[in-house]
Amino acid sequence: MKSLYKKSVLVEITLPVGPQTIFPFPDVPFLRNKKISAINLSVAAKGLTSGLNNIATLSVLQISAPGVNNSIPAFVTFQDYKGVQFIQNLPIIELNSTSISNVNTPASDFISVTNTNGTFEIIPREINFEKSYITFPFGIPVTDWCLMFDFIYDSVPLPIMKKDIYYKTLNFEFVSLKVLAANSKYYFPDLPNLRNVKIQRINFYTPNILKTDLNKVLNMGGVSNNIFDGCHFLTLNKGGTEIVKNLEAVKLTPFSGNNTPYALQGSLLFDNVEVDFSQSYMEVALNTPAIAFPYSYCFGIFYTK
């Protein structure tokens, strides 16, 4: 925690079953002109089964674990009153710090996912809720659900070390690298929004955390292999210089739990580096089992301008 939380408001969104993929936030008059400093997502866990309107809440299994048939990825976009989408397609699992879900099987009593970065904090700013929304690429396939968000505002900043600033999100963009055929290197597409920005964090999402990208392309084949997930390596280039060379991508995941064993203590931090993504790429170790094409690599880029 980097701030003393002072006030919060619960916002509940109903997700009706059906093919609808975009779900706008309701207008929240009470939060107009309030500078939001942190966001927390409540998901179904032991003891929590529904929202205030008695509609079932989504579980961490349903928004992350690919082993569950009705697992559905979800992404949130927040816009401010200047028309800037400062958070674009953030996987909503990022907003949940710790979850425990009952899987109702004799072999396993629960599954847990912990975001080792803790509560999702942002540089305080006003959110235009009517222009903000959640995306479910597959729609809502089974039954009506709801999502509950705590929006925390008027927080009191604590004296912090310089590195803690990097954990407060100013801007975010979700990036998918689509792989169509076997190659020695898999290059990122050109990313106009990320040209000349200063990168502070990069999160890597394994298929245990995010099943598909926004275009329904399976993330690393959609099924995690704990032995071989670490055999994928990231190289970042700037101006012809490889500033990061063959970094084991799973070292960039902040998630830990009994369905994803890789996380360090929080995200690795970058010191406001600039990256030419069209010259940056992923490589795969030779002994890694083949993944069916097409598949994707999924990243979250936290940055400032």
Secondary structure, DSSP 8 states (H G I E B T S, - for coil): --EE--EEEEEEEEE-SBS--EEE----GGGTT--EEEEEEE-BBTTB-B-TTS-BB-BHHHHT-TTSTT----EEEE--TTS--SEEEEEGGGG-SEEEEEEEETTEEEEEEEETT-SEEEEEE---GGG-EEE-TT-B-SS-EEEEEEEEES-EE----HHHHTTEESEEEEEEEEE-S--S-EE----GGGTT-EEEEEEEE-TTT-SB-TT--BBGGGS--TTTGGGEEEEEEETTEEEEEEEEGGGG--EEBTTB----SS--EEEEE---GGG-EEEE-TTS----SSEEEEEEEEEE-
